[in-house]
Amino acid sequence: QVQLVESGGGAVQAGGSLTLSCAASGLSFRSYDMSWYRQAPGKERELVAVISSSHETRDLADSRFTISRDNDNARIFLSMENLKPEDTAVYYCRAGWTDYWGQGIQVTVSS
């Protein structure tokens, strides 16, 4: 059974930083592209960043965000800097281009 377990969310003031983590199990982690998405209230889920199985990265939402992976520990990370209230959303980890999703984790940025 594939499991993606997210951690590191919470509340932060504008200008602060936060790093999300996603622990994967039940899959051959090294063979998967991995990604982070987010969904704000009343908005569609959007892709934040992608990292390939060969560690090539694409930060698609904002240059303040950096995605990375640790294949030895089957984890991906999303480092977020200079957070803004507009970044408030539920953030999701996804394995490959599949329906393997984490449960989502709340990030709340206050002004």
MOVEN-V199256 format. One line per field, one symbol per residue. ss: DSSP state (h for helix, s for strand, l for the rest). psi: psi as a letter, one per 40 degrees, with the letter a starting at -180 (. if undefined). burial: # if it has 24 or more other C-alpha atoms within 12 Angstrom, else .. Layout:
ss=???
psi=???
burial=???
This chain:
ss=llsssssllssssllllsssssssslllhhhllssssssllllllsssssslllllssslllllsssssshhhlssssssllllhhhlsssssssllllsslllssssssl
psi=hhhhhiieiahiiheiiihiihhiieigddehiiihiihiheiihihdiihieeehihhddheehhiiigddefiiihhhifiideehihhihhhafafhiieihhhhhi.
burial=...######.##....#########...##.#########.....########...#.#.....#####.#..#######..##..##########...###.######..
